[in-house]
Amino acid sequence: MDANAKQKSEKAGERRLTLLEVVDALIEAGKVPRAEAEKFRQERRYFRGAAHPISVIAEQRWKFPEPPHRLLDLETLTEWLAGWVGLQYYHIDPLKVNLAAVTDVMSSAYASRFRILPVEVRATEVVIATAEPYIRGWEDELKPILKKDIRLVIANPEDIARYQVEFYNLAKSVKGALARGDVARTGISNFEQLVELGKGKASLDANDQHIVLIVDWLWQYAFEQRASDIHIEPRRDLGIVRFRIDGVLHQVYQIPMPVLNAMTSRIKILGRMDVVEKRRPQDGRIKTRSPDGDEIELRLSTLPTAFGEKLVMRIFDPEVLVRDFTDLGFTTEDATRWQEMTGKPNGIILVTGPTGSGKTTTLYSTLKQLATQEVNLCTLEDPIEMIEPAFNQVQVQPDLGVDFAAGIRALMRQDPDIIMVGEIRDMETADMAVQAALTGHLVLSTLHTNDAPTAITRLLDLGMPPYLLQSTVLGVMAQRLVRTLCPHCKRAEPLDKDDEILWQGLVSPWKAKKPAQLYHPVGCLECRMTGYLGRIGLYEIMPMTIELKAMISAHTDLAALRERAIKAGMHPLRIAGARKVAAGMTTIEEVLKVAPPLQDMVPTQ
C-alpha cells in the first residue's frame, strides 16, 4: 500500500478487529454467558498477542446461554461475525477451490500482508475471504489490476492462514517444476530424467524437490479428506487429480502435463515399479504414514492411455482390519450366519460384488479373526492388498508361472488350514479351489457376479461339475457399499406420496412395512455439505442348505434357486438396503444406485 492509500485508509477508519469490541458485541447480542464474558474482559492477558479475536474467544469453549447450549466453536463465531459486520459467511472447502486460478489473483506476500485469500474466480468477479472486515484499502488497489468486481466474504481466520500457506506453496512448486523443464522442446522426458537422477542423490536438488513437495502434499491432502482412491489422469494439455470420497469422485487440481508425468515417475519409483516401461499396466505398493503417525498402505496401478499413463492409488487404512462385523454393516442375523459359514473346517465360501464393493475389507476382517496361533492361514492375491503379519501372503506372478491355479497347487504343499484366493477367474483356478476344499481346507474367494445365487450358475458356466459344487460350496455372500447419512445434519420427515412410490419400488415384489418417517440428507460442514458421511455394507448371505444343494444341476434354474434361497432366509440386497433406510442410516436413492433390481423373483409369503 502506498502512502496516499495508507492515508485514505486511516481516514476511513481502517483497522483490525479488537478483542474488546467483539466480546462486547457478543455480550450485547446474548450469544455468550454474561458472567463468564465479564470475567474474561478483566483478564488482560487475553488481550496480548496477534491472534484473531474470535480465535481467542473460541479457545474459551463457551456455550450458548439458550438451549440447546451449542458450543461456541470457531466456525460458529465466524458465522456470527459475518452477520454482525453485514458480509456473507463463507466456509473454505479446498476440494472446491480452483487452486491455479486463485493463486494467480495476487501474490502470497500480498495475501499474507492483508490476511486475505482469493477463493473463487468467476467471469465478472473475484471472491476474496477475509477475517478483518474493516481493512478494505487493498480493494482499490486490486480492482484496476483484476478488471473484475471484488466480493468480500468472511471466513475462518485459521483456515485463511492455513490455506494461504498450502495453496501458494503448491502453486509455487508446480510453477517451479514447470519452469525447470523446457515444455515446448523436451516435454515429458525431461522431468522423468530429473526425478530419476535425483533418486541416487543423498540430497535432492531444487528441481526434484518441487516434485517431492507436490507428491507429499497430494498424499497428506488425500488422508485429511478421507479419500479411498487418488486418480492421476493425463489429458491433452492439463492433467487432472481426483479423489474418491465416500464412493464419489471429486476433482482436486489441474496440473500441467510435464509436472503430472514427473509426479507419476516419482510415485512409480517409490512403488518399486519400472519407470521406463509405459506401454503396459503395472502394479506396485507404497507404505507411508499419515500426518497423525498412522501407517497407511497405498496400492498403485498404472494404465497406458491416449495421453500417457493413468495412475490410481488405492488407500488402505490398516485400522479397517480391527473393525468388527457391526461396524462393517452386518446385522446380528447376518453376522451369525457369516460366522457359522466361516467356522466350518472345510469347504468354499464365495464373496461376490463389483470392484469397490468392499469385498477385500470383509475378507481381511474375517481372516483377521480366523488367524489364530493354531491355524496356518495363507492368501494368494493379485496384487496383495494389505500386508498383514498374521497371514502368509503370496503374490501372483504370471510372468514367473505363478498364476492362481499354480499358486493354490503350491499352497497345498504348505500344510494350510485356511486358504484365501484373491479371485476365481477361470476353470483351472476353480478346479484347484474345489480340490483344496475336498482335501480338508477352508477356501475363501471372490467372484464377480451381481448377486449370491448367480455365483452358482457362474461356476457352472466355467465348467465346474454340479456334484463338486454340491460337495464343497458352503455359502455365498453378495455385498455392496452405500453412503451413510451424516449423523450431524440428517433430517427426519414423514413419508409423502413420492417417498411411498420410491419405497414400493425398492421393496417390490415384496410387501414390507412402511417406516413412519424417512431421513433425508441436509448438508453441514462435517460432511462437506453433501449430507453423507462414510459408507456401510449391504449383505445378501446365502448358506447352502440341503435343499439348495439338491437344486444344483447342469441346467440349474436360477429363478427357482433364488426363490428357494429367499424362503430359506436369504435377504436380497434391496431388502437389506430397505432395512438400512428404515433404520435412518441411508436413503432410498443410495440403495437404488447400487443394489440390483429384484427381477424374476417370487415374493415369499
C-alpha positions as CSV (number, residue, x, y, z in Angstrom):
1,M,0.0,0.0,0.0
2,D,1.5,3.4,-1.0
3,A,1.5,6.5,1.3
4,N,-1.7,8.0,-0.3
5,A,-3.6,4.8,0.0
6,K,-2.5,4.5,3.6
7,Q,-3.6,8.0,4.5
8,K,-7.0,7.3,2.8
9,S,-7.5,4.1,4.8
10,E,-6.6,5.8,8.1
11,K,-9.2,8.5,7.3
12,A,-11.7,5.8,6.6
13,G,-11.1,4.2,9.9
14,E,-9.2,1.2,8.5
15,R,-8.3,-1.0,11.4
16,R,-8.1,-4.6,12.8
17,L,-10.9,-6.0,14.9
18,T,-10.2,-5.8,18.6
19,L,-11.0,-8.4,21.1
20,L,-12.8,-6.0,23.4
21,E,-15.3,-4.9,20.7
22,V,-16.0,-8.5,19.7
23,V,-16.6,-9.6,23.3
24,D,-18.9,-6.6,23.9
25,A,-20.8,-7.3,20.8
26,L,-21.3,-10.9,21.8
27,I,-22.5,-9.9,25.3
28,E,-24.9,-7.4,23.8
29,A,-26.3,-10.0,21.4
30,G,-26.7,-12.5,24.2
31,K,-24.5,-15.1,22.5
32,V,-22.2,-15.7,25.4
33,P,-22.7,-16.4,29.1
34,R,-22.6,-12.9,30.6
35,A,-20.8,-13.7,33.9
36,E,-18.0,-15.6,32.2
37,A,-17.6,-13.0,29.5
38,E,-17.4,-10.1,32.0
39,K,-14.7,-12.1,33.9
40,F,-12.9,-12.7,30.6
41,R,-12.9,-8.9,30.0
42,Q,-11.0,-8.3,33.2
43,E,-8.2,-10.8,32.3
44,R,-5.7,-8.5,30.5
45,R,-3.5,-11.5,29.4
46,Y,-6.1,-12.4,26.7
47,F,-5.6,-9.0,25.1
48,R,-2.0,-9.5,24.3
49,G,-0.7,-11.3,21.2
50,A,-1.5,-11.2,17.5
51,A,-4.2,-13.9,17.5
52,H,-7.5,-13.1,15.9
53,P,-10.2,-12.1,18.4
54,I,-12.6,-14.9,17.5
55,S,-9.8,-17.5,17.7
56,V,-9.1,-16.3,21.3
57,I,-12.8,-16.5,22.2
58,A,-13.2,-20.0,20.6
59,E,-10.5,-21.2,22.9
60,Q,-12.7,-20.4,25.9
61,R,-15.1,-23.1,24.8
62,W,-18.2,-21.1,25.9
63,K,-21.7,-22.4,25.2
64,F,-24.8,-20.5,24.0
65,P,-26.9,-19.4,27.0
66,E,-30.1,-20.5,25.3
67,P,-30.9,-24.2,24.6
68,P,-29.6,-26.4,23.1
69,H,-26.4,-24.7,24.5
70,R,-24.3,-25.4,21.5
71,L,-20.5,-24.9,21.7
72,L,-19.2,-21.6,20.5
73,D,-16.6,-23.0,18.2
74,L,-14.6,-21.1,15.7
75,E,-17.0,-21.8,12.7
76,T,-20.0,-20.7,14.7
77,L,-18.2,-17.5,15.8
78,T,-17.2,-16.9,12.2
79,E,-20.8,-17.2,11.0
80,W,-21.9,-14.8,13.7
81,L,-19.1,-12.3,12.8
82,A,-20.3,-12.3,9.2
83,G,-23.8,-11.4,10.2
84,W,-22.5,-8.8,12.6
85,V,-20.5,-6.9,10.0
86,G,-23.1,-7.4,7.3
87,L,-21.0,-9.7,5.0
88,Q,-21.6,-13.2,3.6
89,Y,-20.2,-16.2,5.6
90,Y,-18.0,-18.5,3.6
91,H,-16.6,-21.9,4.5
92,I,-13.4,-22.7,2.6
93,D,-13.6,-26.2,1.1
94,P,-10.3,-26.9,-0.5
95,L,-11.8,-29.5,-2.8
96,K,-14.0,-26.8,-4.4
97,V,-11.2,-24.2,-4.9
98,N,-9.5,-23.9,-8.2
99,L,-6.0,-23.5,-6.8
100,A,-4.4,-22.5,-10.1
101,A,-6.9,-19.7,-10.7
102,V,-7.0,-18.2,-7.2
103,T,-3.2,-18.2,-6.7
104,D,-2.9,-16.1,-9.9
105,V,-5.1,-13.3,-8.4
106,M,-2.4,-11.9,-6.0
107,S,1.0,-12.9,-4.6
108,S,1.5,-14.9,-1.5
109,A,3.1,-11.9,0.2
110,Y,0.2,-9.6,-0.6
111,A,-2.4,-12.1,0.7
112,S,-0.4,-12.6,3.9
113,R,0.1,-8.9,4.4
114,F,-3.7,-8.2,4.5
115,R,-4.8,-11.6,5.8
116,I,-6.9,-12.3,2.8
117,L,-7.3,-15.2,0.4
118,P,-8.9,-15.5,-3.0
119,V,-11.3,-18.4,-3.0
120,E,-13.3,-18.1,-6.3
121,V,-12.5,-16.6,-9.7
122,R,-15.5,-16.0,-11.9
123,A,-16.0,-14.3,-15.3
124,T,-17.0,-10.9,-13.7
125,E,-16.0,-11.1,-10.1
126,V,-13.4,-12.5,-7.7
127,V,-14.5,-13.7,-4.3
128,I,-11.9,-12.9,-1.6
129,A,-12.1,-14.2,2.0
130,T,-11.1,-12.2,5.0
131,A,-11.5,-12.2,8.8
132,E,-10.7,-8.4,9.0
133,P,-13.8,-6.7,7.6
134,Y,-12.5,-3.2,8.5
135,I,-9.3,-3.5,6.4
136,R,-10.6,-2.6,2.9
137,G,-7.9,-0.4,1.4
138,W,-6.5,-3.2,-0.8
139,E,-9.7,-3.3,-2.8
140,D,-8.9,0.0,-4.5
141,E,-5.5,-1.3,-5.5
142,L,-6.7,-4.7,-6.8
143,K,-9.8,-3.6,-8.8
144,P,-7.9,-1.9,-11.7
145,I,-5.5,-4.7,-11.9
146,L,-8.1,-7.5,-11.9
147,K,-10.6,-5.6,-14.0
148,K,-13.3,-7.5,-12.1
149,D,-15.6,-6.9,-9.2
150,I,-14.4,-7.9,-5.8
151,R,-16.9,-9.6,-3.5
152,L,-15.7,-9.8,0.1
153,V,-16.7,-12.7,2.4
154,I,-16.0,-13.6,6.0
155,A,-14.1,-16.9,6.6
156,N,-12.5,-18.7,9.5
157,P,-9.2,-16.8,10.2
158,E,-7.3,-20.1,10.9
159,D,-8.5,-21.5,7.6
160,I,-7.3,-18.4,5.8
161,A,-3.9,-18.6,7.4
162,R,-3.5,-22.3,6.8
163,Y,-4.7,-22.3,3.1
164,Q,-2.6,-19.2,2.4
165,V,0.4,-21.4,3.0
166,E,-0.9,-24.6,1.4
167,F,-2.3,-23.1,-1.8
168,Y,0.6,-20.8,-2.5
169,N,3.3,-23.5,-1.7
170,L,1.6,-25.9,-4.0
171,A,1.3,-23.3,-6.8
172,K,4.9,-22.3,-6.3
173,S,6.1,-26.0,-6.5
174,V,4.1,-26.6,-9.7
175,K,5.4,-23.4,-11.3
176,G,8.9,-24.1,-10.1
177,A,8.8,-27.6,-11.6
178,L,7.4,-26.4,-14.8
179,A,10.0,-23.6,-15.1
180,R,12.8,-26.1,-14.8
181,G,11.8,-28.0,-17.9
182,D,11.5,-26.7,-21.4
183,V,8.0,-27.8,-22.1
184,A,7.9,-26.9,-25.7
185,R,11.0,-28.8,-26.7
186,T,11.6,-31.6,-24.2
187,G,8.1,-32.2,-22.8
188,I,7.7,-35.3,-20.8
189,S,11.1,-37.0,-20.8
190,N,13.0,-34.1,-19.2
191,F,11.1,-34.4,-16.0
192,E,11.4,-38.1,-15.9
193,Q,15.1,-37.8,-16.1
194,L,15.2,-35.2,-13.3
195,V,13.3,-37.4,-11.0
196,E,15.3,-40.5,-12.0
197,L,18.6,-38.7,-11.4
198,G,17.5,-37.4,-8.0
199,K,16.9,-41.0,-6.8
200,G,20.6,-41.7,-6.2
201,K,21.5,-38.5,-4.5
202,A,21.9,-38.0,-0.8
203,S,20.2,-34.7,-1.0
204,L,17.7,-33.8,-3.8
205,D,18.3,-30.6,-5.7
206,A,15.7,-27.9,-6.2
207,N,14.4,-29.4,-9.3
208,D,13.5,-32.6,-7.7
209,Q,12.3,-31.0,-4.5
210,H,9.4,-29.4,-6.3
211,I,8.0,-32.7,-7.4
212,V,8.7,-34.3,-4.0
213,L,6.7,-31.5,-2.3
214,I,3.8,-31.9,-4.7
215,V,3.5,-35.6,-4.2
216,D,3.8,-35.3,-0.4
217,W,1.1,-32.6,-0.4
218,L,-1.1,-34.9,-2.5
219,W,-0.9,-37.8,-0.1
220,Q,-1.4,-35.7,3.0
221,Y,-4.3,-33.9,1.5
222,A,-5.9,-37.2,0.5
223,F,-5.6,-38.6,4.0
224,E,-7.1,-35.5,5.5
225,Q,-10.1,-35.6,3.1
226,R,-10.8,-39.3,3.9
227,A,-10.2,-40.3,0.2
228,S,-10.2,-44.0,-0.7
229,D,-8.6,-43.5,-4.1
230,I,-6.4,-41.0,-5.8
231,H,-6.7,-40.7,-9.6
232,I,-3.9,-39.0,-11.6
233,E,-5.3,-38.7,-15.1
234,P,-3.4,-37.4,-18.1
235,R,-5.2,-35.3,-20.7
236,R,-4.1,-33.5,-23.9
237,D,-2.9,-30.2,-22.2
238,L,-3.6,-30.5,-18.5
239,G,-3.6,-33.5,-16.2
240,I,-6.4,-34.0,-13.6
241,V,-6.1,-35.1,-10.0
242,R,-9.3,-36.5,-8.5
243,F,-10.1,-38.0,-5.1
244,R,-12.8,-40.7,-4.5
245,I,-14.5,-39.8,-1.2
246,D,-17.4,-42.0,0.0
247,G,-17.6,-43.5,-3.4
248,V,-17.9,-40.2,-5.3
249,L,-15.1,-38.7,-7.4
250,H,-14.1,-35.0,-6.7
251,Q,-11.7,-33.0,-8.9
252,V,-8.9,-31.6,-6.8
253,Y,-6.4,-29.9,-9.1
254,Q,-5.4,-29.4,-12.7
255,I,-1.7,-29.9,-13.3
256,P,0.4,-29.2,-16.4
257,M,1.2,-32.4,-18.2
258,P,5.0,-32.3,-17.7
259,V,4.6,-31.9,-14.0
260,L,2.0,-34.6,-13.9
261,N,4.3,-37.0,-15.6
262,A,7.1,-36.2,-13.2
263,M,4.7,-36.9,-10.3
264,T,3.8,-40.3,-11.9
265,S,7.5,-41.1,-12.3
266,R,8.3,-40.3,-8.7
267,I,5.4,-42.4,-7.4
268,K,6.5,-45.3,-9.6
269,I,10.0,-45.1,-8.2
270,L,8.7,-45.1,-4.6
271,G,6.5,-48.1,-5.5
272,R,9.5,-50.0,-7.0
273,M,7.9,-50.1,-10.5
274,D,9.6,-49.9,-13.8
275,V,9.8,-46.1,-14.6
276,V,10.9,-46.6,-18.2
277,E,8.0,-49.0,-19.1
278,K,5.0,-47.0,-20.1
279,R,3.3,-49.3,-22.6
280,R,1.9,-52.0,-20.2
281,P,-0.1,-51.8,-17.0
282,Q,1.9,-52.2,-13.7
283,D,1.2,-52.7,-10.1
284,G,3.1,-51.6,-7.0
285,R,2.7,-50.6,-3.4
286,I,3.9,-47.9,-1.0
287,K,3.8,-47.9,2.7
288,T,3.7,-44.4,4.3
289,R,2.4,-42.6,7.4
290,S,-0.4,-40.1,7.8
291,P,0.3,-36.7,9.5
292,D,-1.0,-38.3,12.7
293,G,1.7,-41.1,12.5
294,D,-0.7,-43.9,11.4
295,E,0.7,-46.4,8.9
296,I,-1.1,-46.3,5.6
297,E,-0.7,-48.6,2.6
298,L,-1.1,-47.4,-1.0
299,R,-1.8,-49.9,-3.8
300,L,-0.6,-48.5,-7.1
301,S,-1.9,-49.3,-10.6
302,T,-0.9,-47.7,-13.9
303,L,-2.7,-47.9,-17.2
304,P,-1.5,-46.7,-20.6
305,T,-3.9,-44.2,-22.1
306,A,-4.0,-42.0,-25.2
307,F,-2.2,-39.1,-23.4
308,G,0.1,-41.0,-21.1
309,E,0.0,-43.2,-18.0
310,K,-3.1,-43.0,-15.7
311,L,-2.2,-43.8,-12.1
312,V,-4.7,-44.9,-9.5
313,M,-3.7,-45.2,-5.8
314,R,-6.0,-47.2,-3.6
315,I,-5.6,-46.1,0.1
316,F,-5.8,-48.9,2.7
317,D,-6.1,-48.0,6.3
318,P,-4.9,-50.9,8.5
319,E,-7.4,-49.8,11.1
320,V,-10.2,-51.4,9.0
321,L,-8.8,-54.8,9.9
322,V,-9.7,-54.4,13.5
323,R,-13.3,-53.4,12.8
324,D,-15.9,-55.8,13.9
325,F,-18.8,-57.0,11.7
326,T,-21.3,-54.5,13.2
327,D,-19.0,-51.6,12.1
328,L,-18.9,-53.1,8.6
329,G,-22.8,-53.1,8.4
330,F,-23.7,-56.7,9.3
331,T,-26.9,-57.1,11.2
332,T,-26.9,-59.6,14.1
333,E,-28.5,-62.2,11.9
334,D,-26.0,-61.6,9.1
335,A,-23.0,-61.8,11.5
336,T,-24.3,-65.1,13.0
337,R,-24.8,-66.7,9.5
338,W,-21.4,-65.5,8.3
339,Q,-19.6,-66.8,11.4
340,E,-21.4,-70.1,11.1
341,M,-20.1,-70.4,7.5
342,T,-16.6,-69.3,8.2
343,G,-16.4,-71.6,11.3
344,K,-16.7,-74.8,9.2
345,P,-13.4,-76.8,8.9
346,N,-13.6,-77.2,5.1
347,G,-15.4,-76.1,2.0
348,I,-15.6,-73.0,-0.2
349,I,-17.1,-69.6,0.8
350,L,-17.5,-67.0,-2.0
351,V,-17.9,-63.2,-1.7
352,T,-19.3,-61.5,-4.8
353,G,-19.7,-58.0,-5.9
354,P,-18.3,-55.4,-8.4
355,T,-14.9,-53.6,-7.9
356,G,-15.0,-51.2,-4.9
357,S,-17.9,-53.0,-3.1
358,G,-15.8,-53.8,0.0
359,K,-15.1,-57.5,-0.7
360,T,-11.4,-57.1,0.3
361,T,-12.3,-55.3,3.6
362,T,-14.8,-58.0,4.5
363,L,-12.4,-60.9,3.7
364,Y,-9.5,-59.3,5.6
365,S,-11.6,-58.6,8.6
366,T,-12.9,-62.2,8.6
367,L,-9.4,-63.6,8.1
368,K,-8.0,-61.4,10.9
369,Q,-10.5,-63.1,13.3
370,L,-9.7,-66.6,11.9
371,A,-5.9,-66.2,12.0
372,T,-5.1,-67.6,15.5
373,Q,-1.9,-69.2,16.6
374,E,-3.3,-72.7,16.0
375,V,-4.1,-72.0,12.3
376,N,-1.9,-71.8,9.2
377,L,-3.6,-69.1,7.0
378,C,-2.3,-68.5,3.5
379,T,-3.5,-66.0,0.9
380,L,-3.0,-65.8,-2.8
381,E,-3.6,-62.4,-4.2
382,D,-3.1,-60.3,-7.3
383,P,-2.0,-57.9,-6.1
384,I,-1.6,-58.2,-2.3
385,E,-4.0,-55.6,-1.0
386,M,-2.7,-55.0,2.6
387,I,0.3,-56.6,4.3
388,E,-0.9,-58.4,7.4
389,P,1.7,-60.1,9.7
390,A,-0.9,-62.7,10.8
391,F,-1.2,-64.2,7.3
392,N,1.2,-65.9,4.9
393,Q,0.6,-63.8,1.7
394,V,1.6,-64.8,-1.8
395,Q,1.7,-62.5,-4.8
396,V,0.5,-64.0,-8.1
397,Q,3.2,-63.5,-10.7
398,P,2.1,-64.8,-14.1
399,D,5.4,-63.9,-15.7
400,L,7.1,-66.4,-13.5
401,G,4.4,-69.0,-14.0
402,V,2.8,-68.4,-10.6
403,D,-0.9,-67.9,-11.5
404,F,-3.8,-68.6,-9.2
405,A,-4.1,-72.2,-10.1
406,A,-0.3,-72.8,-9.8
407,G,-0.3,-70.8,-6.5
408,I,-3.1,-73.0,-5.0
409,R,-1.2,-76.1,-6.1
410,A,1.9,-74.8,-4.3
411,L,0.0,-73.8,-1.2
412,M,-1.5,-77.3,-0.9
413,R,2.0,-78.5,-0.1
414,Q,2.4,-75.9,2.7
415,D,0.1,-77.6,5.2
416,P,-2.5,-74.8,5.2
417,D,-5.7,-74.8,7.2
418,I,-7.4,-71.8,5.5
419,I,-6.7,-70.5,2.0
420,M,-7.8,-67.2,0.6
421,V,-7.8,-67.0,-3.2
422,G,-8.0,-63.4,-4.5
423,E,-10.4,-64.2,-7.3
424,I,-11.7,-67.2,-9.3
425,R,-11.4,-66.2,-12.9
426,D,-11.2,-69.4,-14.8
427,M,-11.9,-73.2,-14.7
428,E,-8.4,-74.1,-13.7
429,T,-8.5,-71.8,-10.6
430,A,-12.0,-73.0,-9.7
431,D,-10.9,-76.6,-10.0
432,M,-7.9,-76.1,-7.7
433,A,-10.1,-74.3,-5.2
434,V,-12.5,-77.2,-5.2
435,Q,-9.7,-79.7,-4.8
436,A,-8.4,-77.8,-1.9
437,A,-11.8,-77.8,-0.3
438,L,-12.2,-81.6,-0.9
439,T,-8.9,-82.3,0.9
440,G,-10.0,-80.7,4.1
441,H,-9.2,-77.0,3.7
442,L,-11.4,-73.9,4.2
443,V,-11.2,-71.8,1.0
444,L,-12.4,-68.2,0.8
445,S,-12.5,-66.4,-2.6
446,T,-14.2,-63.7,-4.6
447,L,-16.2,-63.8,-7.7
448,H,-17.7,-61.1,-9.9
449,T,-21.4,-61.6,-10.0
450,N,-24.4,-59.3,-9.3
451,D,-26.0,-61.4,-6.5
452,A,-25.4,-64.5,-4.4
453,P,-27.4,-67.1,-6.4
454,T,-25.8,-66.1,-9.7
455,A,-22.4,-67.3,-8.3
456,I,-23.6,-70.9,-8.6
457,T,-24.5,-70.5,-12.3
458,R,-21.3,-68.6,-12.9
459,L,-19.2,-71.6,-11.6
460,L,-21.3,-74.0,-13.7
461,D,-20.6,-71.8,-16.8
462,L,-16.9,-72.0,-16.1
463,G,-17.3,-75.8,-16.4
464,M,-17.4,-76.9,-12.8
465,P,-19.3,-80.3,-12.4
466,P,-22.5,-79.8,-10.3
467,Y,-21.7,-82.7,-7.9
468,L,-18.4,-81.0,-6.9
469,L,-20.3,-77.7,-6.1
470,Q,-22.8,-79.7,-4.0
471,S,-19.9,-81.2,-2.1
472,T,-17.8,-78.1,-1.5
473,V,-19.7,-74.8,-1.6
474,L,-20.7,-73.7,2.0
475,G,-22.3,-70.4,1.0
476,V,-22.2,-67.2,-1.0
477,M,-22.3,-63.6,0.1
478,A,-23.0,-60.7,-2.2
479,Q,-22.3,-57.2,-1.0
480,R,-22.5,-53.5,-1.9
481,L,-21.4,-50.3,-0.2
482,V,-23.9,-47.4,0.3
483,R,-23.2,-43.9,1.6
484,T,-24.5,-43.3,5.1
485,L,-26.4,-40.2,6.1
486,C,-24.4,-37.6,8.1
487,P,-25.5,-38.0,11.8
488,H,-24.9,-34.3,12.4
489,C,-27.4,-32.9,9.9
490,K,-29.8,-35.6,8.7
491,R,-33.4,-34.7,9.0
492,A,-36.4,-36.9,9.6
493,E,-39.6,-36.3,7.6
494,P,-42.9,-38.2,7.4
495,L,-43.4,-40.2,4.2
496,D,-45.1,-38.3,1.4
497,K,-46.6,-39.7,-1.8
498,D,-43.2,-39.6,-3.7
499,D,-41.5,-41.4,-0.8
500,E,-44.1,-44.1,-0.8
501,I,-43.7,-44.7,-4.5
502,L,-39.9,-44.9,-4.1
503,W,-40.3,-47.3,-1.1
504,Q,-42.6,-49.6,-3.1
505,G,-40.2,-49.5,-6.0
506,L,-37.4,-50.5,-3.6
507,V,-39.1,-53.5,-1.9
508,S,-41.3,-54.7,-4.7
509,P,-42.4,-57.5,-5.3
510,W,-42.4,-58.0,-1.5
511,K,-44.7,-56.2,0.9
512,A,-42.6,-54.6,3.5
513,K,-43.9,-52.4,6.3
514,K,-43.5,-48.7,5.5
515,P,-41.4,-46.8,8.1
516,A,-43.2,-43.9,9.8
517,Q,-40.5,-41.5,8.7
518,L,-37.5,-41.3,6.4
519,Y,-34.3,-39.4,6.9
520,H,-33.0,-37.1,4.2
521,P,-29.6,-35.5,3.6
522,V,-29.2,-31.8,4.5
523,G,-25.5,-30.9,4.4
524,C,-23.2,-29.4,7.0
525,L,-19.5,-28.7,7.5
526,E,-18.8,-32.1,8.9
527,C,-20.0,-33.8,5.6
528,R,-18.7,-31.1,3.3
529,M,-22.3,-30.1,2.5
530,T,-23.1,-33.5,0.8
531,G,-25.4,-34.8,3.5
532,Y,-23.4,-38.1,3.6
533,L,-20.5,-39.2,5.8
534,G,-18.9,-42.6,5.4
535,R,-20.2,-45.8,3.9
536,I,-21.7,-49.1,5.1
537,G,-22.2,-52.5,3.6
538,L,-25.3,-54.2,2.4
539,Y,-25.1,-58.0,2.5
540,E,-27.0,-60.9,0.9
541,I,-25.9,-64.1,2.6
542,M,-26.9,-67.5,1.0
543,P,-25.9,-70.5,3.1
544,M,-26.0,-73.7,1.0
545,T,-28.8,-75.8,2.6
546,I,-29.5,-79.4,1.7
547,E,-32.5,-78.1,-0.4
548,L,-30.3,-75.6,-2.3
549,K,-27.6,-78.2,-3.0
550,A,-30.2,-80.6,-4.4
551,M,-31.2,-77.9,-7.0
552,I,-27.7,-77.6,-8.4
553,S,-27.5,-79.4,-11.8
554,A,-26.2,-78.8,-15.3
555,H,-29.4,-77.0,-16.0
556,T,-30.0,-75.1,-12.8
557,D,-33.0,-72.8,-12.8
558,L,-31.6,-69.5,-11.4
559,A,-35.0,-68.1,-10.6
560,A,-36.1,-71.2,-8.7
561,L,-32.7,-71.3,-6.9
562,R,-33.1,-67.6,-5.8
563,E,-36.7,-68.2,-4.7
564,R,-35.7,-71.3,-2.6
565,A,-32.8,-69.3,-1.1
566,I,-35.1,-66.4,-0.1
567,K,-37.6,-68.9,1.5
568,A,-34.6,-70.3,3.4
569,G,-34.0,-66.9,4.9
570,M,-31.7,-65.0,2.4
571,H,-32.5,-61.3,2.4
572,P,-31.8,-59.8,-1.1
573,L,-29.6,-56.7,-1.3
574,R,-32.5,-54.4,-1.8
575,I,-34.3,-55.7,1.2
576,A,-31.0,-55.4,3.2
577,G,-30.9,-51.8,1.9
578,A,-34.5,-51.2,2.8
579,R,-33.7,-52.2,6.4
580,K,-30.9,-49.6,6.5
581,V,-33.3,-47.0,5.1
582,A,-35.9,-47.8,7.8
583,A,-33.2,-47.5,10.4
584,G,-32.3,-44.0,9.2
585,M,-28.8,-44.9,8.1
586,T,-29.1,-44.2,4.4
587,T,-31.6,-43.1,1.7
588,I,-33.7,-45.0,-0.8
589,E,-31.9,-43.3,-3.7
590,E,-28.5,-44.6,-2.5
591,V,-29.8,-48.2,-2.2
592,L,-31.3,-48.0,-5.7
593,K,-27.9,-46.9,-7.1
594,V,-26.1,-50.0,-6.0
595,A,-28.5,-52.8,-5.4
596,P,-29.5,-54.9,-8.5
597,P,-33.2,-54.9,-9.3
598,L,-35.3,-57.8,-8.0
599,Q,-36.0,-59.4,-11.3
600,D,-37.6,-62.8,-11.8
601,M,-38.1,-63.1,-8.0
602,V,-41.2,-64.6,-6.5
603,P,-42.3,-63.0,-3.2
604,T,-42.3,-65.1,-0.1
605,Q,-45.4,-65.4,2.0
